[in-house]
Amino acid sequence: MKRWMQNVLVAAGLMLAFLWTLSAPSPRLSAGPLPAPQERHEAFEDLRRAEQLLVDARAILAAAPGEYAGHRDKAIKYVDEALDQVRKSIEVARH
């Protein structure tokens, strides 16, 4: 069970790192022409997929037995924060 929780926390950390890179300003997007519609569509689909993975990770963490000295709750909090950022990114991508 301990190994399982470690794997979940590592996966959540990797997703957070991925999402952090998405939130960094991109020189390609901040200056010059907008990306082609196909690129925007692909980025939007990536964001939707990341959102679903985070929702799944949150459910797995919430269902995990035990508190793990508060680390499970912290992980859920970080996943919630990542979900908030992804959802904001999706809103930006829609416009």
N, C-alpha and C positions, 0 to 999 in steps of 0.2 A: 504494500500500500504506500509505503514511504517513497519508493521508486516511482510509482505512478504519479504521486503528487509532485515530485521533482520534475517529471516529464511535462506535466501540465503547466507548471510555473515557468519552465524553460520555453515552452511553446508560447505562452502569454508574453514573456519577455521579448521573444523574437518578433512577435506580431507588433508589440509596442515600438520596437526599434524600426520595423518596416514602416509603420504609420508615422513615426517621427520624421523619417526621410521624406515621406509624402508631404508633410506639413512645411518642410523647409522651402523657402522661396526658390523657384527655378528660374535661372536667367533666361531660359528659353521661353518661359511663359510671361515673365515680368517685363521683357523688352522685346519689341518686334512683333511680327504678326502672330495671330492666334494659331494654335495647332489645327491641323486639318480635321474635318468632322470625324473621320475614322479614328484618329488618335484620341479625340475627346471621348468618343464612344468606348474605346478600349479602356481608357483611364476610368471612365464611369463604371464600367463592368468590374474592373479591378477593385474599385472602392466598394461596390456592392458585395463582392466576394469577401473582402476583408471584413465588412460589417457582419456577414453571416458567420464567418469563422470566429469572430469575437463573441457573438451571441452564443455560439456553441461552446466556446471556452468558458464563458460565464456560467452556463448551465452545468457544465461538468464540475467547475469549482464549487458552485452552490450545492451540488448534490454530494460532494465529497464528505465523508464522515470525519468528524474531528475538527479542531480549530487550528492545530499546528502552531500553537503559541501566537495566534493572531495573524500569522502569515497568509492563511487562506482568505481572511477578510481583507487584508491589504491587497492581495492579488485581485480580488473581486473589485475593489475600489479602482485599481489601475485599469482593469479591463473596462469598467464603466467610463472612466475618463477617456480611454482610447475610443470607445464607442461614440462618445460625444463628439470627439474630434473628427471621426470618420463621417458621422452624420452631418456635421457642418461642412466637411469637404464635399459631400454628395450634393448638398444644397448649392454650393458654389459651382460645382460641375454642371448642375442643371441650368444655370443661367449663362 
